[in-house]
């Protein structure tokens, strides 16, 4: 019976995730209601609230799902020869994702909740970056600074570069942005 329940939960999460992505393409975050999300995903509200306290907690889950997808594709690049490749790959995946979902990005940028949403995204980036920097440190890599500091620096810098990129305040191409980020990430490892 547990496998059936796991499958139901997986299907519920998938339906909510996909519906939320569509809703974010259509409207600002604050205009999305749990009722609308559940109706369009064909999920009972009671089921939603069984798993999430509110739409803010769901947004954190939404970010984690995206992060986990990027992580699954990037973790093979966390090698002993060049661990910064992992961070380069994760950054490239994020830039590509934002480029592919311009409607969602535009909607989020217009949101009155933008600072809160950016903080939530930044926190998820810090969590995963800290884990990976700690892992690198344990493998004997000399890091430029402590893992916590590097994770915060990486997340903060990345968020500002993306913000400027998305607001068209920089004319650099994605490849040029990645080249500069790669130089910085390479300096994190001694």
FIKOLZA-1660 file (N, C-alpha, C; in steps of 0.1 Angstrom, whole numbers, plus 5000, padded with zeros to 4 digits):
% residues 190
   i   px   py   pz ch aa at
   1 5008 4988 5000  A  X  N
   1 5000 5000 5000  A  X CA
   1 5009 5013 5000  A  X  C
   2 5020 5012 5006  A  X  N
   2 5029 5024 5007  A  X CA
   2 5034 5028 4993  A  X  C
   3 5037 5019 4984  A  X  N
   3 5041 5023 4971  A  X CA
   3 5030 5030 4963  A  X  C
   4 5017 5026 4965  A  X  N
   4 5006 5032 4959  A  X CA
   4 5004 5047 4964  A  X  C
   5 5006 5048 4977  A  X  N
   5 5006 5062 4983  A  X CA
   5 5017 5070 4978  A  X  C
   6 5029 5065 4977  A  X  N
   6 5040 5072 4971  A  X CA
   6 5037 5077 4957  A  X  C
   7 5031 5068 4949  A  X  N
   7 5028 5071 4935  A  X CA
   7 5017 5082 4935  A  X  C
   8 5007 5082 4944  A  X  N
   8 4997 5092 4945  A  X CA
   8 5004 5106 4948  A  X  C
   9 5013 5105 4958  A  X  N
   9 5019 5118 4962  A  X CA
   9 5028 5123 4951  A  X  C
  10 5035 5114 4944  A  X  N
  10 5043 5119 4932  A  X CA
  10 5034 5125 4922  A  X  C
  11 5023 5119 4919  A  X  N
  11 5014 5124 4908  A  X CA
  11 5008 5138 4913  A  X  C
  12 5005 5139 4926  A  X  N
  12 5000 5151 4931  A  X CA
  12 5010 5162 4930  A  X  C
  13 5022 5159 4934  A  X  N
  13 5033 5169 4933  A  X CA
  13 5035 5174 4919  A  X  C
  14 5035 5164 4910  A  X  N
  14 5038 5167 4896  A  X CA
  14 5026 5176 4890  A  X  C
  15 5014 5172 4893  A  X  N
  15 5003 5180 4888  A  X CA
  15 5004 5195 4894  A  X  C
  16 5007 5196 4907  A  X  N
  16 5008 5209 4913  A  X CA
  16 5019 5217 4907  A  X  C
  17 5031 5211 4905  A  X  N
  17 5042 5217 4899  A  X CA
  17 5039 5222 4885  A  X  C
  18 5034 5214 4877  A  X  N
  18 5032 5218 4863  A  X CA
  18 5021 5229 4862  A  X  C
  19 5011 5228 4870  A  X  N
  19 5000 5238 4870  A  X CA
  19 5006 5251 4875  A  X  C
  20 5014 5251 4885  A  X  N
  20 5020 5263 4891  A  X CA
  20 5028 5270 4880  A  X  C
  21 5036 5262 4873  A  X  N
  21 5044 5267 4862  A  X CA
  21 5036 5275 4852  A  X  C
  22 5025 5269 4848  A  X  N
  22 5015 5275 4839  A  X CA
  22 5010 5288 4845  A  X  C
  23 5005 5287 4857  A  X  N
  23 4999 5299 4864  A  X CA
  23 5009 5310 4865  A  X  C
  24 5022 5307 4868  A  X  N
  24 5032 5317 4868  A  X CA
  24 5035 5324 4855  A  X  C
  25 5032 5317 4844  A  X  N
  25 5033 5323 4831  A  X CA
  25 5022 5333 4828  A  X  C
  26 5011 5330 4835  A  X  N
  26 4999 5338 4832  A  X CA
  26 4997 5350 4842  A  X  C
  27 5002 5349 4854  A  X  N
  27 4998 5360 4864  A  X CA
  27 5009 5361 4874  A  X  C
  28 5008 5372 4882  A  X  N
  28 5018 5374 4893  A  X CA
  28 5015 5364 4904  A  X  C
  29 5026 5361 4911  A  X  N
  29 5026 5352 4922  A  X CA
  29 5014 5355 4932  A  X  C
  30 5013 5368 4936  A  X  N
  30 5003 5371 4946  A  X CA
  30 4989 5370 4941  A  X  C
  31 4987 5369 4928  A  X  N
  31 4973 5367 4923  A  X CA
  31 4970 5352 4921  A  X  C
  32 4979 5343 4924  A  X  N
  32 4976 5329 4923  A  X CA
  32 4971 5325 4936  A  X  C
  33 4959 5318 4936  A  X  N
  33 4954 5313 4949  A  X CA
  33 4956 5298 4950  A  X  C
  34 4956 5293 4962  A  X  N
  34 4957 5279 4964  A  X CA
  34 4944 5272 4958  A  X  C
  35 4933 5278 4959  A  X  N
  35 4920 5273 4953  A  X CA
  35 4922 5271 4938  A  X  C
  36 4927 5282 4931  A  X  N
  36 4929 5281 4917  A  X CA
  36 4939 5270 4913  A  X  C
  37 4950 5270 4920  A  X  N
  37 4961 5260 4918  A  X CA
  37 4955 5246 4919  A  X  C
  38 4948 5244 4929  A  X  N
  38 4942 5230 4932  A  X CA
  38 4932 5227 4921  A  X  C
  39 4923 5236 4918  A  X  N
  39 4913 5233 4908  A  X CA
  39 4919 5230 4895  A  X  C
  40 4929 5238 4891  A  X  N
  40 4935 5235 4877  A  X CA
  40 4943 5223 4877  A  X  C
  41 4949 5219 4889  A  X  N
  41 4957 5207 4890  A  X CA
  41 4949 5195 4893  A  X  C
  42 4936 5197 4895  A  X  N
  42 4927 5186 4899  A  X CA
  42 4932 5179 4912  A  X  C
  43 4935 5187 4922  A  X  N
  43 4940 5182 4935  A  X CA
  43 4931 5189 4945  A  X  C
  44 4926 5181 4954  A  X  N
  44 4918 5186 4965  A  X CA
  44 4926 5196 4974  A  X  C
  45 4920 5207 4978  A  X  N
  45 4927 5216 4987  A  X CA
  45 4931 5210 5000  A  X  C
  46 4924 5201 5005  A  X  N
  46 4928 5194 5017  A  X CA
  46 4941 5186 5015  A  X  C
  47 4942 5181 5003  A  X  N
  47 4955 5173 5000  A  X CA
  47 4966 5183 4999  A  X  C
  48 4964 5195 4993  A  X  N
  48 4974 5205 4992  A  X CA
  48 4979 5209 5006  A  X  C
  49 4969 5212 5015  A  X  N
  49 4973 5216 5029  A  X CA
  49 4978 5205 5037  A  X  C
  50 4976 5193 5033  A  X  N
  50 4983 5181 5040  A  X CA
  50 4998 5182 5038  A  X  C
  51 5002 5187 5026  A  X  N
  51 5016 5187 5023  A  X CA
  51 5023 5201 5024  A  X  C
  52 5015 5212 5023  A  X  N
  52 5021 5225 5023  A  X CA
  52 5012 5234 5032  A  X  C
  53 5019 5243 5040  A  X  N
  53 5012 5252 5049  A  X CA
  53 5005 5263 5041  A  X  C
  54 5011 5267 5030  A  X  N
  54 5005 5278 5022  A  X CA
  54 5013 5279 5008  A  X  C
  55 5010 5288 5000  A  X  N
  55 5016 5289 4987  A  X CA
  55 5031 5293 4988  A  X  C
  56 5035 5299 4999  A  X  N
  56 5049 5303 5000  A  X CA
  56 5057 5291 5003  A  X  C
  57 5052 5282 5011  A  X  N
  57 5059 5269 5013  A  X CA
  57 5059 5261 5000  A  X  C
  58 5048 5262 4993  A  X  N
  58 5048 5255 4980  A  X CA
  58 5058 5261 4971  A  X  C
  59 5060 5274 4971  A  X  N
  59 5070 5280 4962  A  X CA
  59 5084 5275 4965  A  X  C
  60 5087 5273 4978  A  X  N
  60 5100 5268 4982  A  X CA
  60 5101 5254 4976  A  X  C
  61 5090 5246 4977  A  X  N
  61 5090 5232 4971  A  X CA
  61 5093 5233 4956  A  X  C
  62 5086 5242 4950  A  X  N
  62 5087 5245 4935  A  X CA
  62 5102 5247 4932  A  X  C
  63 5109 5256 4939  A  X  N
  63 5123 5259 4937  A  X CA
  63 5131 5247 4939  A  X  C
  64 5128 5239 4950  A  X  N
  64 5136 5227 4952  A  X CA
  64 5135 5217 4941  A  X  C
  65 5123 5215 4936  A  X  N
  65 5121 5206 4925  A  X CA
  65 5130 5210 4913  A  X  C
  66 5130 5223 4910  A  X  N
  66 5138 5227 4899  A  X CA
  66 5153 5225 4902  A  X  C
  67 5157 5229 4914  A  X  N
  67 5171 5227 4919  A  X CA
  67 5175 5212 4918  A  X  C
  68 5166 5203 4922  A  X  N
  68 5169 5189 4922  A  X CA
  68 5171 5184 4907  A  X  C
  69 5163 5189 4898  A  X  N
  69 5165 5186 4884  A  X CA
  69 5179 5190 4879  A  X  C
  70 5182 5203 4882  A  X  N
  70 5196 5208 4878  A  X CA
  70 5207 5200 4885  A  X  C
  71 5205 5196 4897  A  X  N
  71 5215 5189 4905  A  X CA
  71 5217 5175 4899  A  X  C
  72 5206 5168 4895  A  X  N
  72 5207 5155 4889  A  X CA
  72 5215 5156 4876  A  X  C
  73 5214 5167 4868  A  X  N
  73 5222 5168 4856  A  X CA
  73 5236 5173 4859  A  X  C
  74 5238 5179 4870  A  X  N
  74 5251 5186 4872  A  X CA
  74 5260 5177 4881  A  X  C
  75 5255 5169 4890  A  X  N
  75 5263 5161 4899  A  X CA
  75 5274 5153 4893  A  X  C
  76 5272 5147 4881  A  X  N
  76 5283 5140 4874  A  X CA
  76 5295 5149 4871  A  X  C
  77 5293 5162 4872  A  X  N
  77 5304 5171 4869  A  X CA
  77 5312 5175 4881  A  X  C
  78 5307 5170 4893  A  X  N
  78 5314 5172 4905  A  X CA
  78 5325 5162 4906  A  X  C
  79 5336 5164 4899  A  X  N
  79 5347 5155 4899  A  X CA
  79 5359 5159 4907  A  X  C
  80 5368 5150 4910  A  X  N
  80 5380 5153 4917  A  X CA
  80 5389 5162 4910  A  X  C
  81 5389 5161 4896  A  X  N
  81 5398 5168 4888  A  X CA
  81 5395 5183 4888  A  X  C
  82 5382 5186 4886  A  X  N
  82 5378 5200 4885  A  X CA
  82 5364 5202 4891  A  X  C
  83 5363 5203 4904  A  X  N
  83 5350 5204 4911  A  X CA
  83 5342 5216 4907  A  X  C
  84 5349 5227 4903  A  X  N
  84 5341 5239 4899  A  X CA
  84 5332 5237 4887  A  X  C
  85 5334 5226 4879  A  X  N
  85 5326 5223 4868  A  X CA
  85 5311 5221 4872  A  X  C
  86 5309 5215 4884  A  X  N
  86 5296 5213 4890  A  X CA
  86 5289 5227 4891  A  X  C
  87 5296 5237 4897  A  X  N
  87 5289 5250 4899  A  X CA
  87 5287 5257 4885  A  X  C
  88 5296 5255 4876  A  X  N
  88 5295 5261 4863  A  X CA
  88 5283 5255 4856  A  X  C
  89 5281 5242 4857  A  X  N
  89 5270 5235 4851  A  X CA
  89 5257 5239 4857  A  X  C
  90 5256 5240 4871  A  X  N
  90 5244 5244 4878  A  X CA
  90 5240 5259 4873  A  X  C
  91 5250 5267 4872  A  X  N
  91 5248 5281 4868  A  X CA
  91 5242 5282 4854  A  X  C
  92 5248 5274 4845  A  X  N
  92 5244 5274 4831  A  X CA
  92 5229 5268 4830  A  X  C
  93 5226 5258 4838  A  X  N
  93 5212 5253 4838  A  X CA
  93 5202 5263 4843  A  X  C
  94 5206 5271 4853  A  X  N
  94 5197 5282 4858  A  X CA
  94 5195 5292 4847  A  X  C
  95 5206 5297 4841  A  X  N
  95 5205 5307 4830  A  X CA
  95 5196 5302 4818  A  X  C
  96 5198 5289 4815  A  X  N
  96 5190 5283 4804  A  X CA
  96 5175 5282 4808  A  X  C
  97 5173 5278 4820  A  X  N
  97 5159 5277 4825  A  X CA
  97 5152 5290 4824  A  X  C
  98 5159 5301 4829  A  X  N
  98 5153 5314 4829  A  X CA
  98 5150 5319 4815  A  X  C
  99 5159 5316 4806  A  X  N
  99 5157 5319 4792  A  X CA
  99 5145 5312 4785  A  X  C
 100 5143 5300 4789  A  X  N
 100 5133 5291 4784  A  X CA
 100 5119 5295 4790  A  X  C
 101 5119 5302 4801  A  X  N
 101 5106 5305 4808  A  X CA
 101 5105 5320 4810  A  X  C
 102 5107 5327 4799  A  X  N
 102 5106 5342 4800  A  X CA
 102 5093 5347 4805  A  X  C
 103 5082 5341 4802  A  X  N
 103 5069 5345 4807  A  X CA
 103 5068 5344 4822  A  X  C
 104 5073 5333 4827  A  X  N
 104 5073 5331 4842  A  X CA
 104 5082 5342 4848  A  X  C
 105 5093 5344 4843  A  X  N
 105 5103 5353 4848  A  X CA
 105 5097 5367 4848  A  X  C
 106 5090 5371 4837  A  X  N
 106 5084 5384 4836  A  X CA
 106 5073 5386 4846  A  X  C
 107 5065 5375 4848  A  X  N
 107 5055 5376 4858  A  X CA
 107 5060 5377 4872  A  X  C
 108 5071 5370 4875  A  X  N
 108 5077 5371 4889  A  X CA
 108 5083 5385 4891  A  X  C
 109 5090 5390 4880  A  X  N
 109 5096 5403 4881  A  X CA
 109 5085 5414 4884  A  X  C
 110 5073 5412 4879  A  X  N
 110 5062 5422 4882  A  X CA
 110 5056 5420 4895  A  X  C
 111 5059 5409 4902  A  X  N
 111 5052 5406 4914  A  X CA
 111 5056 5416 4925  A  X  C
 112 5047 5419 4933  A  X  N
 112 5050 5427 4945  A  X CA
 112 5058 5419 4955  A  X  C
 113 5058 5406 4954  A  X  N
 113 5065 5397 4963  A  X CA
 113 5079 5394 4958  A  X  C
 114 5083 5401 4948  A  X  N
 114 5097 5398 4942  A  X CA
 114 5108 5397 4952  A  X  C
 115 5109 5406 4962  A  X  N
 115 5120 5405 4971  A  X CA
 115 5119 5392 4979  A  X  C
 116 5107 5388 4983  A  X  N
 116 5105 5376 4991  A  X CA
 116 5109 5364 4983  A  X  C
 117 5104 5364 4970  A  X  N
 117 5106 5352 4961  A  X CA
 117 5121 5351 4958  A  X  C
 118 5128 5362 4956  A  X  N
 118 5143 5362 4953  A  X CA
 118 5150 5357 4966  A  X  C
 119 5146 5361 4978  A  X  N
 119 5152 5356 4990  A  X CA
 119 5150 5341 4991  A  X  C
 120 5138 5336 4988  A  X  N
 120 5136 5321 4988  A  X CA
 120 5145 5314 4978  A  X  C
 121 5146 5319 4966  A  X  N
 121 5155 5313 4956  A  X CA
 121 5169 5313 4961  A  X  C
 122 5174 5325 4966  A  X  N
 122 5187 5326 4971  A  X CA
 122 5191 5316 4982  A  X  C
 123 5181 5315 4991  A  X  N
 123 5184 5305 5002  A  X CA
 123 5185 5291 4997  A  X  C
 124 5178 5287 4987  A  X  N
 124 5179 5274 4982  A  X CA
 124 5193 5272 4975  A  X  C
 125 5197 5283 4968  A  X  N
 125 5211 5282 4961  A  X CA
 125 5222 5281 4972  A  X  C
 126 5220 5289 4983  A  X  N
 126 5230 5288 4994  A  X CA
 126 5231 5274 5000  A  X  C
 127 5219 5268 5002  A  X  N
 127 5219 5255 5008  A  X CA
 127 5227 5245 5000  A  X  C
 128 5224 5244 4987  A  X  N
 128 5230 5234 4978  A  X CA
 128 5245 5238 4976  A  X  C
 129 5248 5251 4975  A  X  N
 129 5262 5255 4973  A  X CA
 129 5270 5251 4985  A  X  C
 130 5265 5254 4997  A  X  N
 130 5272 5251 5009  A  X CA
 130 5275 5236 5010  A  X  C
 131 5265 5228 5007  A  X  N
 131 5268 5213 5007  A  X CA
 131 5279 5209 4998  A  X  C
 132 5279 5215 4986  A  X  N
 132 5289 5211 4977  A  X CA
 132 5303 5217 4980  A  X  C
 133 5304 5229 4986  A  X  N
 133 5317 5234 4990  A  X CA
 133 5322 5227 5002  A  X  C
 134 5313 5223 5011  A  X  N
 134 5318 5214 5022  A  X CA
 134 5323 5201 5017  A  X  C
 135 5316 5195 5008  A  X  N
 135 5321 5183 5001  A  X CA
 135 5335 5184 4995  A  X  C
 136 5337 5195 4988  A  X  N
 136 5350 5198 4982  A  X CA
 136 5360 5200 4993  A  X  C
 137 5357 5207 5003  A  X  N
 137 5367 5209 5014  A  X CA
 137 5371 5196 5020  A  X  C
 138 5361 5187 5022  A  X  N
 138 5364 5174 5028  A  X CA
 138 5373 5165 5019  A  X  C
 139 5372 5167 5006  A  X  N
 139 5380 5160 4997  A  X CA
 139 5394 5166 4996  A  X  C
 140 5396 5176 5003  A  X  N
 140 5410 5182 5004  A  X CA
 140 5412 5194 4995  A  X  C
 141 5402 5199 4989  A  X  N
 141 5404 5211 4981  A  X CA
 141 5406 5223 4990  A  X  C
 142 5416 5231 4987  A  X  N
 142 5418 5244 4994  A  X CA
 142 5408 5254 4988  A  X  C
 143 5399 5258 4995  A  X  N
 143 5389 5268 4991  A  X CA
 143 5394 5282 4994  A  X  C
 144 5390 5292 4986  A  X  N
 144 5394 5306 4988  A  X CA
 144 5389 5311 5001  A  X  C
 145 5378 5306 5006  A  X  N
 145 5371 5311 5018  A  X CA
 145 5363 5299 5024  A  X  C
 146 5358 5301 5036  A  X  N
 146 5350 5290 5042  A  X CA
 146 5338 5287 5034  A  X  C
 147 5333 5274 5034  A  X  N
 147 5321 5271 5025  A  X CA
 147 5309 5279 5027  A  X  C
 148 5306 5283 5039  A  X  N
 148 5294 5291 5042  A  X CA
 148 5295 5305 5035  A  X  C
 149 5307 5311 5036  A  X  N
 149 5310 5324 5029  A  X CA
 149 5309 5323 5014  A  X  C
 150 5316 5312 5009  A  X  N
 150 5316 5310 4994  A  X CA
 150 5301 5308 4989  A  X  C
 151 5294 5300 4996  A  X  N
 151 5280 5298 4992  A  X CA
 151 5272 5310 4992  A  X  C
 152 5273 5319 5002  A  X  N
 152 5266 5331 5002  A  X CA
 152 5270 5341 4991  A  X  C
 153 5283 5341 4989  A  X  N
 153 5289 5350 4979  A  X CA
 153 5284 5346 4965  A  X  C
 154 5285 5332 4963  A  X  N
 154 5281 5327 4950  A  X CA
 154 5266 5330 4947  A  X  C
 155 5257 5327 4957  A  X  N
 155 5243 5330 4956  A  X CA
 155 5240 5345 4953  A  X  C
 156 5246 5353 4962  A  X  N
 156 5244 5367 4961  A  X CA
 156 5249 5373 4947  A  X  C
 157 5260 5369 4943  A  X  N
 157 5266 5374 4931  A  X CA
 157 5258 5369 4919  A  X  C
 158 5254 5356 4919  A  X  N
 158 5246 5350 4909  A  X CA
 158 5233 5357 4907  A  X  C
 159 5226 5360 4919  A  X  N
 159 5213 5366 4918  A  X CA
 159 5214 5380 4912  A  X  C
 160 5225 5388 4916  A  X  N
 160 5226 5401 4910  A  X CA
 160 5229 5401 4895  A  X  C
 161 5238 5391 4891  A  X  N
 161 5241 5390 4877  A  X CA
 161 5228 5387 4869  A  X  C
 162 5220 5377 4874  A  X  N
 162 5208 5373 4868  A  X CA
 162 5198 5385 4868  A  X  C
 163 5197 5392 4879  A  X  N
 163 5188 5404 4879  A  X CA
 163 5191 5414 4868  A  X  C
 164 5204 5417 4867  A  X  N
 164 5208 5427 4857  A  X CA
 164 5206 5421 4843  A  X  C
 165 5209 5408 4841  A  X  N
 165 5207 5401 4828  A  X CA
 165 5192 5402 4824  A  X  C
 166 5183 5399 4834  A  X  N
 166 5169 5398 4831  A  X CA
 166 5163 5412 4829  A  X  C
 167 5169 5422 4835  A  X  N
 167 5163 5435 4833  A  X CA
 167 5170 5442 4821  A  X  C
 168 5178 5435 4814  A  X  N
 168 5185 5440 4802  A  X CA
 168 5194 5452 4805  A  X  C
 169 5200 5452 4817  A  X  N
 169 5209 5462 4820  A  X CA
 169 5223 5458 4816  A  X  C
 170 5225 5447 4810  A  X  N
 170 5237 5442 4805  A  X CA
 170 5235 5437 4791  A  X  C
 171 5244 5440 4782  A  X  N
 171 5242 5435 4768  A  X CA
 171 5250 5422 4766  A  X  C
 172 5256 5417 4776  A  X  N
 172 5264 5405 4775  A  X CA
 172 5255 5393 4771  A  X  C
 173 5260 5384 4762  A  X  N
 173 5253 5372 4759  A  X CA
 173 5254 5362 4770  A  X  C
 174 5246 5352 4770  A  X  N
 174 5246 5341 4780  A  X CA
 174 5260 5335 4780  A  X  C
 175 5266 5333 4768  A  X  N
 175 5280 5327 4768  A  X CA
 175 5290 5336 4774  A  X  C
 176 5289 5349 4772  A  X  N
 176 5298 5359 4778  A  X CA
 176 5296 5359 4793  A  X  C
 177 5284 5359 4798  A  X  N
 177 5281 5359 4812  A  X CA
 177 5287 5346 4818  A  X  C
 178 5285 5335 4812  A  X  N
 178 5291 5322 4817  A  X CA
 178 5306 5322 4817  A  X  C
 179 5312 5328 4807  A  X  N
 179 5327 5329 4807  A  X CA
 179 5332 5337 4819  A  X  C
 180 5325 5348 4822  A  X  N
 180 5329 5356 4834  A  X CA
 180 5327 5349 4847  A  X  C
 181 5315 5342 4848  A  X  N
 181 5312 5334 4860  A  X CA
 181 5322 5323 4862  A  X  C
 182 5326 5317 4851  A  X  N
 182 5335 5306 4851  A  X CA
 182 5349 5310 4857  A  X  C
 183 5353 5322 4853  A  X  N
 183 5366 5328 4858  A  X CA
 183 5365 5330 4873  A  X  C
 184 5354 5335 4878  A  X  N
 184 5352 5337 4892  A  X CA
 184 5351 5324 4900  A  X  C
 185 5344 5314 4894  A  X  N
 185 5343 5301 4901  A  X CA
 185 5356 5294 4902  A  X  C
 186 5364 5295 4891  A  X  N
 186 5377 5289 4891  A  X CA
 186 5386 5295 4902  A  X  C
 187 5384 5308 4906  A  X  N
 187 5392 5314 4916  A  X CA
 187 5388 5309 4930  A  X  C
 188 5376 5303 4932  A  X  N
 188 5372 5298 4945  A  X CA
 188 5381 5286 4949  A  X  C
 189 5387 5279 4940  A  X  N
 189 5394 5267 4943  A  X CA
 189 5409 5270 4941  A  X  C
 190 5417 5268 4952  A  X  N
 190 5431 5270 4951  A  X CA
 190 5438 5259 4944  A  X  C
% end
